[in-house]
Amino acid sequence: MERTLFATPFSAEYWRLAAKELKKPKMLVVAALLIALRVALKSVAIPVGPYLNITVGFFVSALGAMIFGPVIAILAAAVSDTLGCLLFPSGAYFFPFIFVEIAGSLIFALMLYRVKVTTWRVILSRFLVMFVCNLVLNPAIMILYNKMVLGGEYAFLTVPRLVKNLCLFPAEAFLLVLFLNVMIPVTNRLGLTYGTREKLHVRPRHIVTLIVMAVAAAAAVALYGYYKANA
């Protein structure tokens, strides 16, 4: 039962086993190490274009969520967000932002913990985090932050924010697949995961999907630039 894989997280046994990870010293040690790494990487970013940077913290978030599941992932996200705000403050602290970190870790856990991890699952997990956290939850909290702290207004959806996320997603999804492809054999050998031992193959259909999305994002950038130039 301890090595059971699930098709979906909609199972009482799934959550029982996820909660049971809290009783495993090895999992708590791994969680502590990944929290420290996640906090340290908060200010690290990979520049990929003007005003476009890939932050690397989500690699650690996805890896941890895949290893110890949703229960510890929620706690780890809360701790890492709090420590990050204390060690690397940027503006006034606003508690609701913690839910963005928690939501991202929870999505990764629900998609990658105790399942047969596939390339499509990894790509979809990154897409869901991008959509739910970057395009829905974060703007909603920013509206509250501006009203309650800054006393101003904030647009829920803007073209630059949408374009930026669409531009970054293909590269982030591709890099996450490559990262987990390297890490899964390691976590399997260490007994931290026990899903498929097959490699995450990036097949032509995956590449085509990401290229189409990248081209669509580039077209959106071009159209937005043309609109601004002629407005």
Salt bridges, closest charged atoms under 4 A:
GLU2 OE2 - LYS20 NZ 2.75
GLU2 OE1 - LYS24 NZ 3.72
GLU13 OE2 - ARG16 NH2 2.65
GLU21 OE1 - LYS24 NZ 3.25
GLU21 OE2 - ARG114 NH2 3.80
GLU101 OE1 - ARG38 NH2 2.82
GLU101 OE2 - LYS42 NZ 3.35
GLU172 OE1 - ARG126 NH2 2.92
